[in-house]
Each structure stands twice: as structure tokens, then as C-alpha cells.
Amino acid sequence: MPSGDTFPRRVSKWQQWGVSGENISEFLLAAFWLFIQAILVTIGKELLVSDVVVEPYNATLAGHMLTELSDETFVIDNEALYDICFRTLKLNNPTYGDLNHLVSATMSGVTTCLRFPGQLNADLRKLGTNLIPFPRLHFFVPGFAPLTSRFSQAYRAYTVHDLTQQMFDAKNLMAACDPRHGKYLTVAGMFRGRLSIKEVDEEMLNVQNKNSAYFVEWIPNNVKTAVCDIPPRGMKMAVTFVGNNTAIHEIFHRISDQYEAMYKRKAFLHWYTGEGMDEIEFTEAQSNMTDLINEYQQFQEMEA
């Protein structure tokens, strides 16, 4: 990169040229790949609530790069966030501020052990080691409990039992897939507050035993926990959930179906080829996504 050409300046140029968020992620991943060993990525797939008609193209191209270059990808989409705002938080007109509140609460929990002391810590490298059984299957479904709106606090006194029940609830997850349609390969729970590690482990084990049908049998001890002593502001305790669930292929399926409907007619493709892209890049990206879907389905159906 030329001297003085900083990343913020280059990103600003991309935005002026109309480059989408997914494409900026691709550029940054490729640029950082040679210098950073572990990359944390949050990605928003806004297919059902997006006003960008070429979103299936952008999501497919971005997914291709994330599969190859990212080490850990947390999948968060606006569809699930809006659903949480409407159904759980009872917000009539949620704003992007409300959505960002949910995302920040969840992702700050992922890095909490890096920033605060705790009884049982887990950094990003340890998280990846415990959650990724195969290199390509590094797409995580995050969640958070207890869920509150940004201008309210959790007035109810929650227990560890309440948190563990809520964190596995599909309504608390921030990716639009139903974990009951798949199986958990691995799970991590980052608890915050003055909690007993013994109680946390017991409750996590109880949930796993009661829902054993939703966990693969061929990965023993596939639930990881971490405990940070410092709770989020305005709360006494909370938990961030991170699940590697095979049901995430539902999201990739939706993207793939919308992509194929447009690509087989070459709709809007001229905007990409006119900027120097080749059709082979689209073919490779779609092929990679199809392979990823098949891999998740394969491990979902695998017997012990």
C-alpha cells in the first residue's frame, strides 16, 4: 500500500465510489490477510429487509471471501434483529440505533474477557479452537440474554438458570435461522457478573442433557464457558451466546436461491463486469457457497 494511503482514507474512497459494505469487507480481508493471523468479522446479511437489489450478489461474493480468508465469522442479520425488536422488546418502530444496541451488547460480550478480569477467561484464539471443528465451518450464530431495549434496564432479578434457558432460545439469536432445524457442532457461553463457575457448568450441562438431540454426538464436551466478573452496565448478570449450528445453511440457501434467480438471467451483472470483474468470479463464489451448504448438511446428518 502506498505511503500515506491509510486504511480509513482508502475506505472513504471506496464509499465515495459506491462500494458496498460486503465489498469493503472483501478488500480489507485481502489487505489484512498477510499481516494479521486472526481476524474477527461481523457480517450483516440483510436480504429480506435490504433496499439494495444486488444484495444477493454482494452477499455471495462476500461469503466466498469470508470462507477463505476469515478465521471466525459472526453472522448477524437485520431480519433477526427486527424480529427481536418487534416480538421480544415490543418496539413499534425500531431504528438502526435499536439494532446497533443489540449488536454491540452481543459482540462486546465476545471480547469481554480480553478487557476485564474474570474467573475463567477465553480469548478469540481459544474461542476459535473450541468452536471450529473444521476450518471452513467457522460461521457462528450469536445471541444475548437478557434482552433489553437501549433505554431500559433489566429490572427483573435473573438467575443463571434463566440465562441458560434464554441463551438457547431461538428468539434470542441474531441470525435468521432456526437452530432446531439443525444440530449444534459446538457452543460457547460468555457469562458476565458475579457468578459461580460451578453453577454455570451445572446449568449448561442440564440444558445440553435435556436437548441432546440438538447436539452432534461425535464431538464430546462441545460446550465452552467463560466467566467475566464485570457485568454490562445497568445489569447484574448477562451472557453472550455463540453457537456453531448446522442450521446456518438456511441463510446460505436463501442467498443462493436469490442469487441464482438473478444470475441465470445475467441481471445487473454489467455493473460488476463494467468495473473489471469477470463472470468466473461469480461462478467460483456460487460454487464455494454450494460446497459450504453441502458441508454443513453432511455434518448435520453424520452419525456417531
C-alpha positions in Angstrom: 0.0 0.0 0.0 1.5 3.4 -0.9 2.9 5.6 1.8 0.3 7.8 3.4 -2.5 5.8 1.9 -4.2 4.8 5.2 -7.0 2.3 5.5 -9.5 5.0 6.6 -8.6 7.1 3.6 -8.9 4.1 1.2 -12.2 3.0 2.8 -13.5 6.6 2.4 -12.6 6.4 -1.3 -14.4 3.1 -1.7 -17.5 4.5 -0.1 -17.4 7.5 -2.5 -17.3 5.1 -5.4 -20.4 3.3 -4.1 -18.7 0.2 -2.9 -21.0 -1.8 -0.6 -20.3 -2.9 2.9 -19.7 -6.5 1.8 -17.2 -5.5 -0.9 -15.3 -3.3 1.6 -15.1 -6.3 3.9 -13.6 -8.3 1.0 -10.9 -5.6 0.3 -10.0 -5.3 3.9 -9.8 -9.0 4.5 -7.5 -9.4 1.5 -5.3 -6.5 2.6 -5.0 -7.6 6.2 -4.5 -11.3 5.4 -0.8 -11.1 5.0 -0.3 -9.2 8.3 -2.9 -10.4 10.8 -3.2 -14.1 11.9 -6.6 -14.0 13.5 -9.4 -11.9 12.1 -12.8 -11.3 13.8 -15.6 -10.4 11.4 -19.2 -9.4 11.9 -21.3 -9.7 8.8 -24.9 -8.5 8.2 -26.9 -10.2 5.5 -29.9 -8.0 5.1 -31.7 -10.0 2.3 -35.3 -9.7 3.5 -35.1 -6.1 4.7 -32.5 -4.7 2.3 -33.3 -2.0 -0.3 -30.2 -3.0 -2.4 -31.4 -5.1 -5.3 -27.9 -6.6 -5.9 -27.7 -7.8 -2.3 -27.6 -11.5 -3.3 -24.6 -10.8 -5.5 -22.8 -8.9 -2.8 -23.6 -11.4 -0.1 -22.4 -14.3 -2.3 -19.1 -12.6 -3.2 -18.5 -11.6 0.4 -19.4 -15.1 1.7 -16.8 -16.5 -0.7 -14.0 -14.3 0.8 -15.2 -14.9 4.3 -15.0 -18.6 3.8 -11.4 -18.5 2.5 -9.9 -15.6 4.5 -11.8 -15.2 7.8 -11.0 -17.2 10.8 -14.2 -16.5 12.8 -17.4 -15.0 11.3 -20.3 -14.0 13.5 -23.4 -13.9 11.3 -25.8 -11.1 12.3 -28.7 -10.1 10.0 -31.3 -7.4 10.2 -34.2 -9.7 9.7 -33.4 -11.4 13.1 -32.7 -8.1 14.8 -36.0 -6.6 13.7 -37.8 -9.7 14.8 -36.3 -9.3 18.3 -37.3 -5.7 18.4 -40.9 -6.4 17.4 -41.6 -9.6 19.2 -39.4 -9.6 22.3 -38.7 -5.9 23.0 -42.2 -4.8 21.8 -40.8 -1.8 19.8 -43.3 -0.5 17.3 -40.8 1.5 15.2 -37.3 0.2 15.8 -34.4 2.3 14.5 -30.9 1.4 13.5 -29.9 2.7 16.9 -32.0 -0.1 18.5 -30.4 -2.7 16.1 -26.9 -1.4 16.9 -27.7 -1.7 20.6 -28.4 -5.4 20.2 -25.3 -5.9 18.1 -23.0 -4.0 20.5 -24.3 -5.8 23.5 -23.7 -9.2 21.9 -20.3 -8.5 20.4 -18.9 -6.7 23.5 -19.6 -10.0 25.3 -17.4 -11.9 22.9 -14.4 -9.7 23.7 -15.2 -9.1 27.4 -12.6 -11.5 28.7 -9.9 -9.5 26.8 -11.0 -6.3 28.5 -11.9 -7.3 32.0 -10.8 -9.7 34.7 -12.6 -13.0 35.1 -12.6 -16.3 36.8 -12.5 -18.3 33.6 -11.2 -16.4 30.5 -11.5 -17.1 26.8 -9.7 -15.1 24.1 -10.6 -15.1 20.4 -8.0 -17.8 19.6 -9.2 -20.1 22.4 -12.8 -19.4 21.2 -11.9 -20.5 17.7 -10.0 -23.6 18.9 -13.1 -24.8 20.8 -15.8 -23.8 18.3 -14.3 -24.7 14.9 -14.2 -28.5 14.3 -13.3 -27.9 10.6 -11.6 -24.8 9.1 -14.4 -23.9 6.7 -17.2 -24.2 9.3 -16.4 -21.0 11.1 -19.8 -19.2 10.8 -21.3 -18.6 14.2 -24.8 -17.8 15.3 -24.6 -15.2 18.2 -27.2 -14.4 20.8 -27.6 -12.5 24.0 -29.6 -12.7 27.3 -31.3 -11.0 28.9 -32.6 -8.9 26.0 -33.5 -5.3 26.8 -34.1 -2.1 24.8 -31.4 0.6 24.9 -33.4 3.0 27.0 -34.5 0.4 29.6 -32.8 -1.8 32.1 -33.3 -5.4 33.2 -35.3 -4.8 36.4 -36.1 -8.4 36.9 -33.7 -10.4 39.0 -32.3 -13.0 36.7 -30.6 -16.3 37.8 -28.0 -18.4 36.0 -30.9 -20.8 35.2 -32.8 -18.0 33.5 -29.8 -17.0 31.4 -29.0 -20.5 30.2 -32.6 -21.1 29.2 -32.8 -17.8 27.3 -29.5 -18.1 25.5 -30.6 -21.3 23.8 -33.9 -19.8 22.8 -34.2 -19.3 19.1 -36.0 -16.0 19.7 -32.8 -14.6 21.3 -30.5 -15.5 18.3 -29.4 -12.8 15.9 -29.2 -14.8 12.7 -32.4 -15.7 10.8 -32.1 -19.5 11.1 -33.8 -22.0 13.4 -31.3 -24.0 15.4 -34.0 -26.7 15.9 -33.7 -27.4 12.2 -30.0 -28.3 12.6 -27.6 -29.5 15.2 -25.0 -27.7 17.4 -21.5 -28.7 16.5 -20.1 -26.6 19.3 -21.4 -23.9 21.7 -19.8 -21.2 23.8 -21.3 -19.0 26.6 -19.6 -15.9 27.8 -21.2 -15.1 31.2 -20.8 -11.7 32.9 -21.3 -10.9 36.6 -20.6 -12.3 40.0 -21.4 -15.9 39.2 -20.4 -19.3 40.5 -18.5 -21.3 37.9 -19.9 -24.5 39.4 -23.5 -23.3 38.9 -22.8 -22.1 35.4 -21.3 -25.5 34.4 -24.2 -27.4 36.0 -26.8 -25.3 34.2 -25.1 -25.6 30.9 -24.8 -29.4 31.4 -28.5 -29.6 32.2 -29.5 -27.8 29.1 -27.3 -30.0 27.0 -28.7 -33.2 28.5 -32.3 -32.1 28.1 -31.7 -31.1 24.5 -29.2 -33.8 23.5 -31.0 -34.4 20.2 -29.9 -30.9 19.0 -26.2 -31.6 19.7 -24.0 -33.8 17.5 -22.9 -37.0 19.3 -19.5 -37.3 17.8 -18.0 -34.2 19.5 -17.7 -34.8 23.2 -17.6 -31.9 25.6 -18.6 -29.4 22.9 -19.8 -26.7 25.2 -17.3 -24.0 26.3 -18.0 -21.5 29.1 -16.2 -18.3 30.2 -17.0 -16.1 33.2 -16.1 -12.4 33.5 -16.6 -10.7 36.8 -17.7 -7.4 35.4 -21.4 -7.3 34.2 -22.7 -5.0 31.5 -23.7 -1.5 32.5 -27.2 -1.5 34.1 -27.2 -5.3 34.6 -26.2 -7.6 37.4 -25.5 -10.5 35.0 -25.7 -11.4 31.3 -24.5 -13.9 28.8 -23.4 -13.8 25.2 -24.1 -17.0 23.3 -22.1 -18.2 20.3 -23.2 -21.4 18.5 -21.8 -23.2 15.6 -25.0 -24.7 14.3 -25.5 -26.6 11.0 -28.9 -24.8 10.5 -26.9 -21.7 9.4 -27.1 -23.3 5.9 -30.7 -22.0 5.8 -29.3 -18.5 5.4 -26.8 -19.6 2.7 -29.7 -21.3 1.0 -31.8 -18.2 0.9 -28.9 -16.2 -0.5 -28.1 -18.9 -3.1 -31.7 -19.1 -4.3 -31.9 -15.3 -4.8 -28.5 -15.2 -6.4 -29.4 -18.0 -9.0 -32.7 -16.3 -9.9 -30.8 -13.2 -10.9 -27.5 -14.7 -12.3 -29.1 -17.1 -14.7 -30.6 -14.1 -16.5 -27.4 -12.1 -16.0 -29.4 -9.3 -14.4 -27.4 -6.4 -13.1 -24.2 -8.2 -14.0 -23.0 -5.4 -16.2 -22.4 -3.2 -13.2 -19.8 -5.6 -12.0 -18.1 -6.6 -15.2 -18.0 -2.9 -16.2 -15.8 -2.3 -13.1 -13.4 -5.0 -14.2 -14.8 -8.2 -12.6 -15.0 -11.4 -14.6 -18.0 -13.7 -14.6 -15.8 -16.6 -13.4 -15.5 -14.8 -10.1 -19.3 -15.1 -9.7 -19.2 -18.8 -10.7 -16.5 -19.5 -8.2 -18.2 -17.7 -5.4 -21.5 -19.5 -6.0 -19.7 -22.9 -6.2 -18.0 -22.2 -2.9 -21.3 -21.3 -1.2 -22.9 -24.5 -2.6 -20.0 -26.5 -1.2 -20.4 -24.8 2.2 -24.1 -25.7 2.3 -23.3 -29.3 1.5 -20.6 -29.5 4.2 -23.0 -28.2 6.9 -25.7 -30.7 5.8 -23.2 -33.5 5.7 -22.0 -33.0 9.2 -25.6 -32.5 10.4 -26.6 -35.9 9.2 -23.3 -37.6 10.3 -23.8 -40.3 12.9 -21.5 -41.0 15.8 
